[in-house]
Amino acid sequence: MDSNEFGSLLIGLWRDLQRPDVLWQAAALALCLALGWLANRVARSSKAADGTAGLLALGRRGLRRLVFPLVALVLVLVARAILGHWQHVNLLSVAVPLLASLAVIRIVFFVLRYSFGNAGWLASFERSFALLAWGVVALYITGVLPQLIDMLESVSFAAGRQKLNLWMVIQGIGAVLTTLLVALWGGGLIEARLLAAQGMDNNLRVVLTRLSKALLIVLAVLIGLPAVGIDLTMLSVFGGALGVGLGFGFQKIAANYISGFIILLDRSLRIGDLISVDGHKGQVTQITTRYTVLKNLTGVEAIVPNEVLVSSVVQNESYTDPKVRIALPVQVSYAADLERAMAILVAAALAQPRVLRDPAPGALVLAFADSGINLELGFWIADPANGIGQVRSDINLAIWKAFKAADIEIPFPQREVRFVGADGPKK
């Protein structure tokens, strides 16, 4: 059926509805839809009993979304071919583009939800895309679409040496979006395989995933535009302008992205590391290609540009060894028993489960100060990411209680003031 014949499809459908043999079409359409629904129920109930995962499970989830429209579409095409020998099949011809558009909508949003998760913009975009798809189907059924295409082809313009028209531009956008969907699907498959790989560093997985997605997107553009007859050499103008923009306006952004790949490749930072940089201290919770997120002990998250991490000195408390030493200063009076006080300090540290026994905690005499003798308790913990303040507080409280029980005084600054009599010594 060509476009001219299809333009009168609605008129033919209206005539068929006034004939008794339209009941055969309605019965065939109802049977096709029922069989498609039954196939969809069977596909949804047949979960992977063997516990398959990865690519096979992903393919099954995608096919389950397409079972109803595809099975119904195939059956409608078969029914139309059979009934077409004896009667008009305009009702079945209308059902073909409707079922095809339903299949397209479902597979598009399966790929988008798999690639972007439950992003907030997907719901509104899904409604807009579905409205657009059904609008195109409506134009196709009513026969207006060929006339609209002719009108778009009449609006032409030049881009460099190539002449374009609006219909070619729309085709190019559609081809690029289609190839981008395929690229996102392929990127998701690669990411799933990399996440399932055993023994691979997490940073290397992130780098390979992002590189593969970037390469697939570039490949999608390189394939999609020539497919509709758009010369890629015209993109050189935009490429030059983009290069100038990167050179002047996007220096920091480009530096951050390059620094992000450097951080991910050299594995100088990992998720969970406790670092200090540029006045910020916290645990690394996320590493992207543009920034790194640090979460401090109060729950506040700092977004640090990757360029700062590459160009500044970073104190990583868990780079090669997560153990850190904590120094706890304590002052006792000159009348105190130093050996007993130092033993109390060590015992207070050993009483805490987070304090390591190897290396063992120790107490040192630092200095003889004005108000008392300065001691220092040094101990190691293996989990600085869980916080240092709490273990400090627990040990300080234990020291305070033990000092009170042992009558060891913690001095405070004192000053002695002497008044010299107004009358001096008599001569």
C-alpha positions as CSV (number, residue, x, y, z in Angstrom):
1,M,0.0,0.0,0.0
2,D,1.6,3.3,-1.1
3,S,1.2,6.7,0.5
4,N,-1.7,7.8,-1.8
5,E,-3.7,4.6,-1.0
6,F,-2.9,5.0,2.7
7,G,-4.2,8.5,2.7
8,S,-7.7,7.1,2.0
9,L,-7.3,4.4,4.7
10,L,-9.7,6.1,7.2
11,I,-12.3,6.5,4.5
12,G,-11.9,2.8,3.6
13,L,-12.1,1.9,7.3
14,W,-15.3,3.8,7.6
15,R,-16.8,2.0,4.7
16,D,-15.6,-1.4,6.1
17,L,-17.4,-0.6,9.4
18,Q,-20.7,-0.4,7.5
19,R,-20.2,-3.9,6.0
20,P,-20.9,-7.1,7.9
21,D,-17.6,-8.8,6.9
22,V,-15.8,-6.3,9.2
23,L,-16.6,-8.7,12.0
24,W,-14.0,-11.1,10.5
25,Q,-11.4,-8.3,10.8
26,A,-12.5,-7.4,14.3
27,A,-12.4,-11.1,15.4
28,A,-9.0,-11.6,13.8
29,L,-7.7,-8.4,15.5
30,A,-9.1,-9.5,18.9
31,L,-7.6,-13.0,18.5
32,C,-4.2,-11.5,17.6
33,L,-4.3,-9.2,20.6
34,A,-5.4,-12.0,22.9
35,L,-2.5,-14.3,21.7
36,G,-0.1,-11.4,22.2
37,W,-1.3,-10.8,25.7
38,L,-1.1,-14.6,26.5
39,A,2.5,-14.7,25.2
40,N,3.3,-11.7,27.3
41,R,2.0,-13.4,30.4
42,V,3.9,-16.6,29.7
43,A,7.1,-14.5,29.1
44,R,6.7,-12.6,32.4
45,S,6.0,-15.8,34.4
46,S,9.0,-17.6,33.0
47,K,11.7,-16.1,35.2
48,A,15.2,-17.4,34.9
49,A,14.9,-20.4,37.2
50,D,18.6,-21.1,36.9
51,G,19.5,-17.8,38.4
52,T,21.0,-16.4,35.2
53,A,22.3,-12.8,35.4
54,G,24.2,-10.3,33.4
55,L,23.6,-10.0,29.6
56,L,21.2,-12.9,29.4
57,A,19.0,-11.6,32.2
58,L,19.2,-8.1,30.6
59,G,18.1,-9.4,27.2
60,R,15.2,-11.3,28.8
61,R,14.0,-8.2,30.6
62,G,14.1,-6.3,27.3
63,L,12.3,-9.0,25.4
64,R,9.5,-9.3,28.0
65,R,8.6,-5.6,27.3
66,L,8.4,-6.3,23.6
67,V,6.5,-9.6,23.6
68,F,3.0,-8.2,23.4
69,P,3.5,-5.6,20.7
70,L,5.8,-7.8,18.6
71,V,3.7,-11.0,18.8
72,A,0.5,-9.1,18.1
73,L,2.1,-7.2,15.2
74,V,3.3,-10.4,13.5
75,L,0.0,-12.1,14.0
76,V,-1.9,-9.0,12.6
77,L,0.4,-9.0,9.5
78,V,-0.3,-12.7,8.9
79,A,-4.0,-12.2,9.4
80,R,-4.0,-9.2,7.0
81,A,-2.2,-11.2,4.4
82,I,-4.7,-14.1,4.7
83,L,-7.9,-12.1,4.8
84,G,-6.7,-9.7,2.1
85,H,-7.5,-12.4,-0.5
86,W,-11.3,-12.2,0.2
87,Q,-12.1,-8.8,1.7
88,H,-10.8,-5.3,2.7
89,V,-8.4,-5.3,5.7
90,N,-8.4,-1.6,6.6
91,L,-8.9,-2.2,10.3
92,L,-5.9,-4.5,10.4
93,S,-3.9,-2.0,8.4
94,V,-4.6,0.6,11.1
95,A,-3.5,-1.7,13.8
96,V,-0.1,-2.3,12.2
97,P,1.5,1.2,12.8
98,L,-0.1,1.4,16.3
99,L,1.5,-1.8,17.4
100,A,4.8,-0.9,15.8
101,S,4.9,2.5,17.6
102,L,4.0,0.8,20.9
103,A,7.0,-1.5,20.4
104,V,9.3,1.4,19.6
105,I,8.2,3.4,22.7
106,R,8.7,0.4,25.0
107,I,12.2,-0.4,23.8
108,V,13.3,3.2,23.8
109,F,12.4,3.7,27.4
110,F,13.7,0.4,28.5
111,V,17.1,1.5,27.2
112,L,16.8,4.9,28.8
113,R,15.8,3.5,32.2
114,Y,18.6,1.0,32.1
115,S,21.1,3.7,31.2
116,F,20.0,6.5,33.5
117,G,18.1,4.7,36.2
118,N,15.1,6.4,37.7
119,A,16.1,9.9,36.7
120,G,13.4,12.5,37.4
121,W,13.3,13.8,33.9
122,L,12.5,10.4,32.4
123,A,8.8,10.6,33.3
124,S,8.1,13.9,31.6
125,F,10.3,12.9,28.6
126,E,8.4,9.6,28.3
127,R,5.1,11.4,28.0
128,S,6.5,13.8,25.5
129,F,8.1,11.1,23.4
130,A,4.9,8.9,23.5
131,L,2.8,11.9,22.4
132,L,5.2,12.6,19.6
133,A,5.2,8.9,18.5
134,W,1.5,8.7,18.5
135,G,1.2,12.0,16.7
136,V,3.5,10.7,13.9
137,V,1.3,7.6,13.7
138,A,-1.8,9.7,13.5
139,L,-0.3,11.8,10.6
140,Y,0.7,8.6,8.9
141,I,-2.8,7.0,9.2
142,T,-4.6,10.1,8.0
143,G,-2.2,10.5,5.0
144,V,-1.0,14.0,6.1
145,L,2.6,12.8,6.7
146,P,3.7,12.6,3.1
147,Q,2.4,16.1,2.5
148,L,4.2,17.3,5.6
149,I,7.5,15.7,4.4
150,D,7.2,17.4,1.0
151,M,6.7,20.7,2.8
152,L,9.8,20.2,5.0
153,E,11.9,19.2,2.0
154,S,11.0,22.4,0.2
155,V,12.6,24.4,3.0
156,S,16.3,24.1,2.1
157,F,19.5,26.0,3.1
158,A,23.2,25.7,2.7
159,A,25.7,24.6,5.3
160,G,29.1,25.1,3.8
161,R,29.2,23.3,0.5
162,Q,26.3,21.0,1.3
163,K,22.7,21.8,0.8
164,L,20.3,20.7,3.5
165,N,16.6,20.8,4.1
166,L,14.5,20.5,7.2
167,W,13.5,17.0,6.5
168,M,17.1,15.9,6.2
169,V,17.9,17.7,9.5
170,I,15.0,15.9,11.2
171,Q,16.2,12.6,9.8
172,G,19.7,13.3,11.0
173,I,18.5,14.0,14.5
174,G,16.4,10.9,14.5
175,A,19.3,8.8,13.2
176,V,21.7,10.2,15.8
177,L,19.2,9.6,18.6
178,T,18.6,6.0,17.4
179,T,22.3,5.3,17.3
180,L,22.8,7.0,20.6
181,L,20.2,4.6,22.1
182,V,22.1,1.7,20.7
183,A,25.3,3.2,22.1
184,L,23.8,3.6,25.6
185,W,22.5,0.0,25.4
186,G,26.0,-1.2,24.5
187,G,27.6,0.9,27.2
188,G,25.2,-0.6,29.7
189,L,26.2,-4.1,28.6
190,I,29.9,-3.3,28.9
191,E,29.4,-1.7,32.3
192,A,27.5,-4.8,33.5
193,R,30.3,-7.1,32.3
194,L,33.0,-4.9,34.0
195,L,31.1,-4.8,37.3
196,A,30.9,-8.6,37.2
197,A,34.6,-9.0,36.5
198,Q,36.5,-10.3,39.5
199,G,39.9,-9.0,40.6
200,M,39.6,-5.7,38.6
201,D,40.3,-2.4,40.4
202,N,37.2,-0.2,40.9
203,N,38.9,2.8,39.4
204,L,39.9,0.9,36.3
205,R,36.3,-0.3,35.9
206,V,35.1,3.3,36.1
207,V,37.6,4.5,33.5
208,L,36.9,1.7,31.1
209,T,33.1,2.2,31.5
210,R,33.3,5.9,30.8
211,L,35.7,5.5,27.9
212,S,33.6,2.9,26.3
213,K,30.5,5.0,26.6
214,A,32.3,8.1,25.2
215,L,33.6,6.1,22.2
216,L,30.2,4.5,21.5
217,I,28.6,8.0,21.5
218,V,31.1,9.4,19.1
219,L,30.7,6.3,16.9
220,A,26.9,6.8,17.0
221,V,27.3,10.3,15.7
222,L,29.7,9.2,13.0
223,I,27.3,6.5,11.8
224,G,24.0,8.3,12.2
225,L,24.8,11.5,10.2
226,P,26.2,9.9,7.1
227,A,23.3,7.4,7.1
228,V,20.9,10.3,6.1
229,G,23.3,11.9,3.7
230,I,24.8,14.6,5.9
231,D,28.5,15.1,5.2
232,L,30.7,15.0,8.3
233,T,33.2,17.5,6.9
234,M,30.7,20.2,7.7
235,L,31.3,19.4,11.4
236,S,34.9,20.6,11.1
237,V,33.7,24.2,11.4
238,F,31.9,23.4,14.7
239,G,35.0,21.4,15.8
240,G,37.2,24.4,15.3
241,A,34.8,26.7,17.2
242,L,34.6,24.1,20.0
243,G,38.4,24.0,20.1
244,V,38.6,27.8,20.4
245,G,35.9,27.7,23.2
246,L,37.9,25.0,25.1
247,G,41.0,27.0,24.7
248,F,39.5,30.2,26.2
249,G,36.3,29.6,28.1
250,F,36.5,26.0,29.2
251,Q,40.1,25.7,30.4
252,K,39.1,24.8,34.0
253,I,36.4,22.4,32.9
254,A,38.7,20.6,30.5
255,A,41.4,20.5,33.1
256,N,39.0,19.0,35.6
257,Y,37.9,16.2,33.2
258,I,41.5,15.4,32.3
259,S,42.5,15.4,35.9
260,G,39.6,13.1,36.7
261,F,40.9,10.5,34.2
262,I,44.4,10.9,35.7
263,I,43.1,10.2,39.2
264,L,41.1,7.2,38.1
265,L,44.0,5.8,36.1
266,D,46.8,6.2,38.5
267,R,44.6,5.1,41.4
268,S,46.0,7.7,43.8
269,L,42.5,8.0,45.3
270,R,39.9,5.3,46.0
271,I,36.4,5.2,47.3
272,G,36.6,5.2,51.1
273,D,40.0,6.9,51.4
274,L,40.2,9.5,54.2
275,I,42.0,12.6,52.7
276,S,42.7,16.2,53.5
277,V,43.1,18.8,50.6
278,D,42.7,22.5,50.3
279,G,41.3,22.9,53.8
280,H,38.8,20.1,53.3
281,K,38.9,16.7,55.1
282,G,36.7,13.8,54.6
283,Q,36.1,10.4,53.2
284,V,36.0,9.9,49.4
285,T,32.4,8.8,48.6
286,Q,32.4,9.5,44.8
287,I,34.9,10.1,42.0
288,T,33.6,11.5,38.8
289,T,35.4,12.8,35.7
290,R,34.9,16.4,36.8
291,Y,34.9,16.4,40.7
292,T,35.4,14.3,43.8
293,V,33.0,14.2,46.7
294,L,34.4,14.3,50.3
295,K,32.1,13.6,53.2
296,N,33.3,14.8,56.6
297,L,32.4,13.4,60.0
298,T,29.5,15.9,60.4
299,G,27.9,14.6,57.2
300,V,28.7,17.7,55.1
301,E,29.8,16.9,51.6
302,A,32.5,18.9,49.8
303,I,32.6,18.8,46.0
304,V,36.3,19.3,45.2
305,P,37.3,19.9,41.5
306,N,39.7,17.2,40.2
307,E,42.2,19.8,39.2
308,V,42.7,20.8,42.9
309,L,43.4,17.1,43.7
310,V,46.0,16.9,41.0
311,S,47.7,20.2,41.5
312,S,47.7,20.3,45.4
313,V,49.3,18.2,48.1
314,V,46.8,15.6,49.2
315,Q,47.1,14.0,52.7
316,N,45.8,10.5,52.2
317,E,45.5,8.8,55.6
318,S,44.7,5.4,54.0
319,Y,46.7,5.4,50.7
320,T,48.9,2.4,51.4
321,D,47.9,1.7,55.1
322,P,44.7,2.7,56.7
323,K,46.2,2.8,60.2
324,V,46.7,6.3,61.7
325,R,48.4,7.4,64.9
326,I,46.5,9.7,67.2
327,A,48.4,11.8,69.8
328,L,46.5,12.7,73.0
329,P,48.2,15.4,75.2
330,V,47.7,15.2,79.0
331,Q,49.2,17.4,81.7
332,V,49.7,16.3,85.3
333,S,51.0,18.2,88.4
334,Y,54.6,18.1,89.5
335,A,53.5,16.2,92.6
336,A,52.0,13.3,90.6
337,D,53.5,9.8,90.2
338,L,54.6,10.0,86.6
339,E,55.1,6.2,86.1
340,R,51.6,5.5,87.5
341,A,50.1,8.3,85.4
342,M,51.7,6.9,82.2
343,A,50.4,3.4,83.1
344,I,46.9,4.8,83.5
345,L,47.2,6.5,80.0
346,V,48.2,3.2,78.4
347,A,45.5,1.3,80.2
348,A,42.8,3.8,79.1
349,A,43.8,3.3,75.5
350,L,43.9,-0.4,75.7
351,A,40.4,-0.5,77.1
352,Q,39.0,0.9,73.8
353,P,38.3,-1.8,71.2
354,R,39.2,0.4,68.2
355,V,42.8,0.9,69.5
356,L,45.3,-1.4,68.0
357,R,47.5,-3.7,70.1
358,D,50.1,-3.8,67.4
359,P,51.6,-1.2,67.4
360,A,50.9,-0.9,71.1
361,P,49.9,2.4,72.6
362,G,52.6,4.3,74.6
363,A,53.0,7.3,76.9
364,L,55.8,9.9,76.6
365,V,57.0,12.7,78.8
366,L,57.2,15.7,76.5
367,A,58.1,18.7,78.6
368,F,58.2,20.4,82.0
369,A,55.7,23.2,81.6
370,D,54.9,26.2,83.8
371,S,51.8,24.6,85.4
372,G,52.7,20.9,85.2
373,I,54.4,18.1,83.3
374,N,53.2,17.5,79.7
375,L,52.6,13.9,78.8
376,E,51.4,12.4,75.5
377,L,49.4,9.3,74.9
378,G,50.0,7.9,71.4
379,F,47.9,5.1,69.9
380,W,46.9,3.7,66.5
381,I,43.5,2.9,65.0
382,A,42.8,1.1,61.8
383,D,39.4,2.7,60.9
384,P,39.9,6.5,60.7
385,A,36.9,6.7,58.3
386,N,34.6,5.9,61.3
387,G,35.7,9.1,63.0
388,I,38.4,10.1,65.5
389,G,36.5,12.4,67.8
390,Q,34.6,9.6,69.5
391,V,37.6,7.5,70.4
392,R,39.4,10.6,71.7
393,S,36.4,11.4,73.9
394,D,36.1,7.9,75.3
395,I,39.8,7.8,76.2
396,N,39.8,11.3,77.7
397,L,36.8,10.3,79.9
398,A,38.5,7.1,81.0
399,I,41.7,9.0,81.9
400,W,39.7,11.6,83.9
401,K,37.9,8.9,85.9
402,A,41.2,7.0,86.5
403,F,43.1,10.1,87.6
404,K,40.4,11.0,90.1
405,A,40.5,7.5,91.6
406,A,44.3,7.6,91.8
407,D,44.3,11.2,93.2
408,I,46.4,12.4,90.3
409,E,45.8,16.1,89.7
410,I,45.4,17.6,86.3
411,P,46.7,21.2,86.9
412,F,45.3,24.4,85.6
413,P,47.3,27.6,85.0
414,Q,48.1,29.3,88.4
415,R,49.8,32.6,89.2
416,E,51.3,33.7,92.5
417,V,51.0,37.4,93.3
418,R,53.1,38.9,96.1
419,F,52.5,42.3,97.5
420,V,55.5,44.1,98.7
421,G,54.8,46.3,101.8
422,A,54.5,50.0,101.4
423,D,57.0,50.5,104.2
424,G,60.4,49.3,103.3
425,P,62.8,47.8,105.8
426,K,63.9,50.1,108.4
427,K,67.4,51.2,108.4
